[in-house]
Amino acid sequence: MTDYKEVESFFNKSCMELAKVSEEYRSFGALAKNTLKDGTAIPPKTKEMIAIALGIAARCNPCIVHHVKLGIQHGLTREEMVEVINISILMGGGPSSMYGAAALACYDEFSVKKTAGAW
């Protein structure tokens, strides 16, 4: 079983280390920030849905984790998440079904509301 919060923490730390030593990586970060910003023709939630689908297709767990969390922050619902997964499966077949199932588990982990006594 994967702890997606641990995956996120590991890759956040790893990416920060790479950013310290790589101008190219920092430039990529600036590209991502500019591409995903609000105020453009495509709303941020839709951009995150596209990124999730591409992460599933590319079989990139860190990409899935990152964009699922951002999608939730932009109001992505579980029903929308399932539709993104379904499109990914349509385009990517069996491997996308496996990564899609993991993406839904990631969604569920990050969308749990903190309640008194939990965590």
C-alpha positions in Angstrom: 0.0 0.0 0.0 1.3 3.4 -0.9 1.3 6.4 1.4 0.8 9.2 -1.1 1.7 11.9 1.5 5.1 10.2 2.0 5.6 10.1 -1.8 4.8 13.8 -2.0 7.2 14.6 0.9 10.0 12.6 -0.7 9.7 14.2 -4.1 9.2 17.7 -2.7 12.5 17.3 -0.8 14.2 15.8 -3.8 13.0 18.5 -6.2 14.1 21.2 -3.8 17.6 19.7 -3.7 17.7 19.6 -7.5 16.5 23.2 -7.8 19.5 24.3 -5.6 21.9 23.0 -8.2 20.1 23.1 -11.5 19.2 26.4 -13.3 17.4 24.3 -15.9 15.2 22.7 -13.3 14.4 26.1 -11.8 13.4 27.2 -15.4 11.2 24.2 -15.7 9.5 25.2 -12.4 8.9 28.7 -13.8 7.4 27.2 -16.9 5.1 25.0 -14.9 4.0 27.9 -12.7 3.3 30.1 -15.7 1.5 27.3 -17.6 -0.8 26.4 -14.7 -1.7 29.9 -13.6 -5.2 31.2 -13.4 -6.5 33.9 -15.8 -6.0 32.0 -19.0 -8.4 30.4 -21.4 -8.4 27.1 -19.5 -9.2 27.2 -15.8 -6.6 25.7 -13.4 -8.8 22.8 -12.4 -9.1 21.7 -16.0 -5.3 22.1 -16.4 -4.8 19.8 -13.4 -7.3 17.3 -14.9 -5.2 17.2 -18.1 -2.0 16.9 -16.1 -3.5 14.0 -14.1 -4.5 12.2 -17.3 -1.0 12.7 -18.8 0.6 11.5 -15.5 -1.5 8.3 -15.7 -0.6 7.8 -19.4 3.1 8.4 -18.6 3.0 6.1 -15.6 4.5 8.8 -13.4 3.5 8.3 -9.8 5.1 11.6 -8.6 3.2 13.5 -11.4 0.0 11.9 -10.4 0.4 12.7 -6.7 1.4 16.3 -7.4 -1.4 17.1 -9.8 -4.1 15.2 -7.9 -3.3 17.3 -4.8 -3.4 20.5 -6.9 -6.6 19.4 -8.5 -8.2 18.9 -5.1 -7.0 22.4 -4.1 -8.8 23.7 -7.3 -12.0 21.9 -6.4 -11.7 18.6 -8.3 -14.5 16.3 -7.3 -14.2 12.5 -7.0 -16.7 12.2 -9.9 -14.5 14.4 -12.1 -11.5 12.3 -11.0 -13.2 9.1 -12.1 -13.9 10.7 -15.5 -10.3 11.7 -15.9 -9.3 8.1 -15.1 -11.8 6.7 -17.5 -10.5 8.9 -20.4 -6.9 7.8 -19.4 -8.0 4.2 -19.6 -9.7 4.8 -23.0 -6.5 6.2 -24.4 -4.0 4.0 -22.5 -5.6 0.6 -21.9 -4.6 -1.8 -19.2 -1.5 0.1 -17.8 -3.6 3.2 -17.5 -6.2 1.2 -15.6 -3.6 0.3 -13.0 -2.2 3.8 -12.6 -5.8 5.1 -12.7 -6.7 2.9 -9.7 -3.6 4.3 -7.9 -4.6 7.8 -8.8 -8.1 7.3 -7.3 -6.5 6.0 -4.1 -4.3 9.1 -4.1 -7.3 11.3 -4.5 -9.1 9.6 -1.7 -6.1 9.9 0.6 -5.6 13.6 -0.1 -9.3 14.5 0.0 -10.0 13.1 3.5 -11.1 16.0 5.7 -9.3 16.4 9.0 -11.7 15.9 11.9 -11.2 16.2 15.6 -9.1 13.3 16.8 -8.0 12.3 13.3 -4.3 12.3 12.3 
